[in-house]
Every structure is written in structure tokens, then in C-alpha cells.
């Protein structure tokens, strides 16, 4: 007899902010924002900043007066640090359950019905997860446990927002009246899969709370919103419709782009940027075991300065044969760049997209294949990836990506990459 499913959602609180605080504990109660690429907008806010009314996505320049008044510290995004800390949390969680889905950089689902008894039950297990993640990584997490993934997300929301749960909410441990009471008190827009886009449409139908959504007619929801909303309704009733995705599906496209720290006019600077982005995208391509048959490259001027001449265009270059070789992909991207570049424009952004991806293992050969060349390419790419995994991304890259990279994005307030760079390790004095 199969056990009733139990899903646990583990979510790191204010993930980017918490990562900054782990290595700088003096900032534990300091108002903090983490900014997007080029130090543009707020992509993470500490609770102190949220209490000041600062919304997600607010441009930093609009916060300057508020920051000065309340001593808000601003950090540039440190994705190298955040990615490594995310991996460390995942390693801790795998000790608790082998069935895990990494949902995002700061969230993971676990199936725990077969292992919860080893820890004294789901609630006790959630408390141990919270304690161990904090002890081993320094990051605070909340845990929500429920019979479906949608309810586990809701339980996690309750664990985070309701002090009485102390960071762990097990919906199984609540009585039916208690569960329904909490659902009646939470806006339907907080439900996973609803959000601010669909919530107004639900309200027009008289569905305002989570309980309203749970009690709605699944067929009516399907007729208005499709099968996804019907599944949400079923999941809120405790009927599991969503399984763990333990193996992430291969991406159908891989994109790499960034805005420049300042406007760029020279073709050489654009070439370096495009080659750098191909380096990054090709590494991801090989990680998922795919090959690419076409490369799209684009350039953009600053659309917020309409008084300046605009050249926002792109082109797609097909490869003779699908490849995962950084050199071949770079050559195609630079060929495309030359065809769309026009002098006299101030470019703010460029990027590339690898498209028409397929599984390398079932790649169709051609009459003109050169096995020796393929083997040499595979060996070179493998060596490059191994060096970069060992010594850090970008340690080995193509010469076309340049050395000075004057075009690189602003990152004036980035903290050290404490866990991945020898020269940036934290120092204890």
C-alpha cells in the first residue's frame, strides 16, 4: 500500500541578502538591497527595506534619498556566490531525502513520506532541516509540508509569514477547521500558479481567498483559465497532480546577454562581449549534452534615450553541422555581428542565443564528417570545462573574448566571491 504523498518545500529567506550576511554578520540588522546587473534595480530586499515600502524592481537612483536617510546598504549582484551557496543548501537537503527537485536558486521540493518517520515525523524533520541548513551554511530557511506541491508552497508561505509556526508549517498537523481558517485569511494571489496577473480575474468571479479558490468548480476554472488552474484547485483540495521533476528538462534555447557598464561604439568591444557570451552559453550547452545548429546574435542601443540614433537588430547564422564547440559557435556569432554592426551608434547591450538544440547522443552525421576533428574538438572542450570547473569560470576562454573588457557591466558594490576564489576568501583576524 502506497503512503500518502508528503512534499516539503524548503525556501531560503531573502536569499541574496542572506548570502551577503553570512560572511558579513555585522550586517545582520542593516537595511540591505541587492541590485540587478549594472546596479540598476532592486532584485532583493531585506525585511528592514521592505518595511520602508520599497518594492521589488525599484531603480536604485530613485532610492538614493531614502538610502541616505535610513543607511541602506546596496550590493551589486554576486551570482557566483549565490550559485555556490545554493549548491551547498542542495547538498544538505539531499542528506534528508534522495527525492529532490531544485525548483529555483533558493527553493527545493522534497518527497518525504518514506523518510519522515526517521526524524520523528514531518514537523520534526522540517525543524531539523531548518537547523542543519542554518548550522552548515549560515542561511535561514522556512519549510512547508503538505500532501501536494501547491499546498507545500502555501504551507511555506504560512511558515514565513506567521510567527506561530516558527519557520516550519506542516499542514498535516493542523485540524481541518484550522487549515480552512488559514486559507480563508490568505489572498488567492499568493497561490503558486496564480500570482498578481490572474488574481484580478479571479476576484471578478468572486474568488478572493485561497479557500474560495479551493471551493471553486474545477470545470468552471478550466473553462476560464485552462487545465493549469484546474490542477491548482485540485491540489488545494489535497489531490496531488504534480510530481517531482528530479531531472531538469534540457533547455530548448540558451541565451547569454548583459547590458554594458557604459555605451559601446567600437566593433572590437562588441566582438569581445559576443565572444564572452558564447563562452558562457557553450559551457551550458555541453553541460546538458546538447548541440546547436544556429546562433542568433543581436545588438541594442539605449531605448530610454530616444533622442540618440537607434540600431536594434539581430540575425541568425546557421552552422554547417550542429556543434557544441565554443570556437565554431564563436566564429558563427562574430560573422553575424559583422553583418549587423553599423558604426556611429552607441550600443547599450548585445547578446547571443543558441537555437535549434538537439541531443548530442543522437546527432545525425553527414557524408563529410571528420571523426579525427570531432575527437580533437571534444578533447579541447572537455579540457577547457575541467579547468574552469576547478579554477573558476572564465579561467580558460577564447582569445576573442579579450583581456581588458572595458565594456563589462558596472558592479561597483559587489562583495567578494568568498567561496569560489582563492584571492577572495574571507579572512579571520
SEDRENMAR-135509 format. One line per 5 residues: number of its first residue (from 1); their letters; for each residue x, y, z of C-alpha. Coordinates in steps of 0.05 Angstrom, whole numbers, plus 5000, padded with zeros to 4 digits. Each point is the difference from the previous one (the first is absolute). Layout:
BEGIN
NUM> a> X:Y:Z | ...
# end
This chain:
BEGIN
1> xxxxx> 5000:5000:5000 | 5029:5067:4978 | 5009:5054:5053 | 4964:5066:4992 | 5046:5049:4964
6> xxxxx> 5036:5050:5044 | 5036:5058:4967 | 5046:5048:5037 | 5018:5066:4969 | 5064:5031:5028
11> xxxxx> 5010:5073:4984 | 5058:5045:5021 | 4976:5065:5030 | 5021:5062:4961 | 5052:4957:4965
16> xxxxx> 5046:5051:4969 | 4999:5044:5062 | 5012:4940:5045 | 5060:4979:4959 | 5031:5068:5010
21> xxxxx> 4988:4997:5075 | 5030:4931:5009 | 5070:5027:4988 | 4987:5069:5030 | 4961:4986:5064
26> xxxxx> 5005:5072:5022 | 4947:5014:4947 | 4949:4955:5035 | 4952:5057:5014 | 5024:5050:4948
31> xxxxx> 4951:5019:4945 | 5026:4968:4936 | 4981:4999:4926 | 5033:4958:4947 | 5000:5032:4931
36> xxxxx> 4991:4971:4931 | 5053:5000:4945 | 5034:5068:4992 | 4974:5018:5069 | 4933:5018:4970
41> xxxxx> 4941:4977:5041 | 4986:4965:5066 | 4995:4925:4990 | 5002:4982:5074 | 4982:5038:5064
46> xxxxx> 5011:4986:5073 | 4940:5002:5045 | 5023:5068:5026 | 4997:5028:4929 | 4933:4967:4986
51> xxxxx> 4972:5034:5062 | 5020:5067:4970 | 4953:4986:4941 | 5053:4986:4948 | 4971:4956:4945
56> xxxxx> 5036:4948:4958 | 5030:5030:4937 | 5005:5072:5025 | 5059:5035:4964 | 5058:5014:5047
61> xxxxx> 5005:5073:4979 | 4928:5010:5026 | 5021:4972:5067 | 5061:5043:5012 | 4966:5050:5048
66> xxxxx> 4965:4944:5038 | 5065:4961:5004 | 5037:5060:5028 | 4946:5013:5051 | 4996:4927:5025
71> xxxxx> 5072:4978:4987 | 4980:4948:4949 | 5059:4959:4974 | 4998:4983:4926 | 5037:4939:4972
76> xxxxx> 5012:4982:4928 | 4974:4932:4980 | 5052:4946:5016 | 4972:4941:4961 | 5063:4959:5009
81> xxxxx> 4992:5002:5075 | 4924:4989:4997 | 5006:4940:4954 | 5052:4966:5044 | 4960:5012:5063
86> xxxxx> 4939:4971:4965 | 5039:4937:4983 | 5022:4994:5072 | 4928:5003:5024 | 4980:4946:4949
91> xxxxx> 5055:4955:5027 | 4973:5006:5070 | 4929:4985:4976 | 5022:4938:4963 | 5022:4971:5067
96> xxxxx> 4927:5002:5022 | 4967:4971:4938 | 5026:4971:4934 | 4937:5025:4965 | 5013:5073:4988
101> xxxxx> 4981:5052:4948 | 5041:5064:4997 | 4944:5047:4981 | 5041:5065:5000 | 5064:5028:5028
106> xxxxx> 4969:5007:5069 | 4945:4947:5001 | 4997:4924:4998 | 4945:4948:5006 | 5012:4934:5037
111> xxxxx> 4957:4937:5002 | 5002:4979:5073 | 4944:4949:5013 | 5049:4942:5000 | 5053:5034:5044
116> xxxxx> 4962:5047:5047 | 4993:4946:5053 | 5076:4996:5006 | 4999:5071:5029 | 4939:4993:5045
121> xxxxx> 4949:5023:4950 | 4993:5055:4947 | 4998:5058:5049 | 5062:4976:5037 | 5035:4987:4934
126> xxxxx> 4985:5071:4976 | 5029:5028:5065 | 5063:4958:4990 | 5007:5023:4928 | 4994:5072:5023
131> xxxxx> 5052:4990:5055 | 5050:4963:4957 | 4997:5047:4940 | 5012:5058:5048 | 5056:4965:5036
136> xxxxx> 5036:4976:4937 | 4990:5058:4953 | 4979:5059:5044 | 4936:5010:4959 | 4931:5005:5032
141> xxxxx> 4945:4957:4967 | 4926:4988:5009 | 4968:4932:4988 | 4929:4985:4977 | 4973:4928:5001
146> xxxxx> 4936:4977:4966 | 4970:4944:4957 | 5009:5039:4935 | 5052:5047:4972 | 4951:5058:4996
151> xxxxx> 4980:4991:5073 | 5073:4993:5019 | 5013:5069:4968 | 4941:5027:5040 | 5026:4968:5064
156> xxxxx> 5068:5032:4987 | 4966:5067:4992 | 4965:4990:5067 | 5066:4978:5033 | 5032:5064:4976
161> xxxxx> 4944:5049:5015 | 4969:4971:5063 | 5043:5004:5063 | 4962:4944:5034 | 5031:4948:4953
166> xxxxx> 5072:5021:5017 | 5024:4987:4929 | 4969:4930:4990 | 4927:4987:4981 | 4973:4930:4991
171> xxxxx> 4930:5003:4974 | 4990:4927:5020 | 5008:5021:5073 | 4943:5050:4996 | 4927:4982:5009
176> xxxxx> 4953:5009:4941 | 4967:5062:5030 | 5069:5030:5013 | 5023:4987:4928 | 4937:5030:4970
181> xxxxx> 5004:5059:5047 | 5070:5017:4976 | 4979:4991:4928 | 4942:5049:5011 | 5050:5052:5026
186> xxxxx> 5050:4996:4942 | 4989:5036:4934 | 4993:4954:4939 | 5056:5038:4966 | 5049:4967:5047
191> xxxxx> 4986:4932:4971 | 5054:4969:4957 | 4977:5005:4928 | 4954:5059:5011 | 5039:5062:5018
196> xxxxx> 4983:5074:4986 | 4983:4988:4927 | 4942:4952:5010 | 4977:5023:5069 | 4958:5059:4973
201> xxxxx> 4963:4953:4952 | 4985:4952:5057 | 4974:5058:5042 | 4952:5018:4944 | 4972:4930:5009
206> xxxxx> 4993:5010:5075 | 5062:4959:5016 | 5041:5041:5049 | 5031:4953:5050 | 5037:4934:4995
211> xxxxx> 4938:4967:5030 | 4957:5030:4945 | 5047:4971:4948 | 5000:4932:5034 | 4925:4997:5001
216> xxxxx> 4990:5025:4929 | 4976:4954:4945 | 5060:4967:4965 | 4961:4998:4934 | 4983:5073:5004
221> xxxxx> 5072:5018:5014 | 5023:4957:4941 | 4951:5035:4953 | 5026:5069:5020 | 5074:4987:5013
226> xxxxx> 5018:4932:4971 | 5024:4934:5030 | 5054:5032:5042 | 4950:5037:5045 | 4958:4937:5005
231> xxxxx> 5062:4963:5027 | 5012:5057:5049 | 4930:4991:5027 | 5009:4924:5006 | 5067:5008:5035
236> xxxxx> 4969:5048:5050 | 4951:4944:5016 | 5057:4953:5015 | 4999:4963:4933 | 5072:4994:4976
241> xxxxx> 5004:5018:4926 | 5073:5022:4996 | 5058:4953:5010 | 5072:5017:5015 | 5043:5017:4940
246> xxxxx> 5064:4968:5024 | 5033:5007:4932 | 4996:5070:4972 | 4978:4999:4927 | 5052:5023:4949
251> xxxxx> 4992:5072:4979 | 4976:5012:4929 | 5038:5065:4995 | 5059:5028:5038 | 5008:5075:5004
256> xxxxx> 5056:5043:5028 | 5000:5075:5001 | 5015:5060:5044 | 4993:5075:4997 | 5066:5037:4997
261> xxxxx> 5027:5042:5056 | 5003:5058:4950 | 4980:5009:4928 | 5044:4965:4949 | 5015:5023:4929
266> xxxxx> 5061:4960:4977 | 4990:4934:4964 | 5059:4971:5038 | 4965:5010:5067 | 4936:4968:4973
271> xxxxx> 5042:4941:4973 | 5029:4989:5070 | 4932:5001:5032 | 4968:4953:4950 | 5059:4951:5006
276> xxxxx> 4994:5002:5076 | 4926:4985:4998 | 5012:4942:4952 | 5051:4972:5049 | 4948:4998:5055
281> xxxxx> 4943:4974:4957 | 5043:4945:4968 | 5020:4975:5069 | 4926:4993:5019 | 4987:4966:4934
286> xxxxx> 5052:4946:5014 | 4975:4992:5072 | 4932:4977:4975 | 5030:4956:4945 | 4972:5040:4941
291> xxxxx> 5025:5027:4935 | 4978:5064:4965 | 4982:5009:4926 | 4992:5076:4999 | 5025:5061:5037
296> xxxxx> 4960:5064:5007 | 5037:5065:5015 | 4970:5068:5014 | 5019:5071:5019 | 4959:5054:5034
301> xxxxx> 5008:5074:5012 | 4972:5035:5062 | 4925:5001:4990 | 4993:5048:5058 | 5037:5052:4959
306> xxxxx> 4956:5008:4938 | 5037:5063:4982 | 5060:4957:4981 | 5004:4962:4934 | 4972:4929:5009
311> xxxxx> 5026:4935:4969 | 4963:4942:5033 | 5008:4940:4956 | 5023:4928:4998 | 5014:4942:4953
316> xxxxx> 5003:4925:5003 | 5059:4961:4972 | 4991:4926:4983 | 5057:4952:5012 | 5023:4951:4947
321> xxxxx> 4991:4944:5052 | 4972:5003:5071 | 5056:5013:5050 | 5017:5012:5073 | 5070:5026:4984
326> xxxxx> 5011:5070:5028 | 5046:5019:4943 | 4949:4981:4946 | 4944:5035:5037 | 5043:5062:5010
331> xxxxx> 5018:5003:4927 | 4926:4997:4980 | 4980:5053:5051 | 5056:5048:4978 | 4980:4990:4927
336> xxxxx> 4929:5020:5019 | 5025:5060:5040 | 5039:5027:4940 | 4938:4998:4958 | 4957:5041:5048
341> xxxxx> 5052:5048:5028 | 4994:5072:4978 | 5050:5054:5021 | 4976:5064:5031 | 4952:4969:5050
346> xxxxx> 5006:4996:5076 | 4985:4928:5017 | 4974:4984:5070 | 4992:4925:4995 | 5018:4940:4959
351> xxxxx> 4987:4926:5007 | 4996:4932:4968 | 4950:4942:4999 | 5016:4928:4983 | 4940:4971:4964
356> xxxxx> 4978:4936:4964 | 5029:4958:5057 | 5001:4924:4996 | 5028:4942:5040 | 5073:4990:4984
361> xxxxx> 4993:4925:5010 | 4951:4993:4942 | 5032:5051:4954 | 4992:4984:4926 | 5067:4993:4966
366> xxxxx> 5016:5023:4929 | 5041:4975:4942 | 5055:5051:5014 | 5009:4986:5074 | 5072:4998:5024
371> xxxxx> 5005:4954:5060 | 5070:5022:5017 | 4979:5073:5002 | 4939:4983:5042 | 5044:4962:5050
376> xxxxx> 5050:5058:5004 | 4944:5050:5011 | 4968:4957:5055 | 5067:4993:5035 | 5014:5075:4998
381> xxxxx> 4931:5018:5026 | 5004:4947:5055 | 5067:5027:5023 | 4973:5072:5000 | 4939:4981:5041
386> xxxxx> 5042:4961:5050 | 5047:5058:5011 | 4943:5049:5008 | 4964:4955:5049 | 5063:4992:5041
391> xxxxx> 5026:5071:4999 | 4938:5042:4986 | 4958:5020:4941 | 5039:5039:4948 | 5069:4975:5021
396> xxxxx> 5006:4972:4929 | 4963:5035:4944 | 5008:5017:4927 | 5048:5055:4980 | 4943:5037:4965
401> xxxxx> 4970:5016:5068 | 5058:5047:5015 | 5037:5015:5064 | 4980:5071:5022 | 4926:4998:4984
406> xxxxx> 4988:5074:5010 | 4928:4989:4981 | 4983:4955:5060 | 4941:5018:5043 | 5004:5043:5061
411> xxxxx> 5008:4961:5064 | 5027:5053:5046 | 4972:4972:5065 | 5011:4925:4990 | 5022:4962:5061
416> xxxxx> 5057:4950:4994 | 4986:4931:4970 | 5016:4971:5068 | 4991:4926:4983 | 5028:4993:4930
421> xxxxx> 5061:5045:4992 | 5066:4988:5037 | 5016:5074:4998 | 4932:5019:5030 | 4995:4951:5058
426> xxxx> 4974:5029:5065 | 5055:5018:5050 | 4992:4988:5074 | 5041:5049:5041
# end
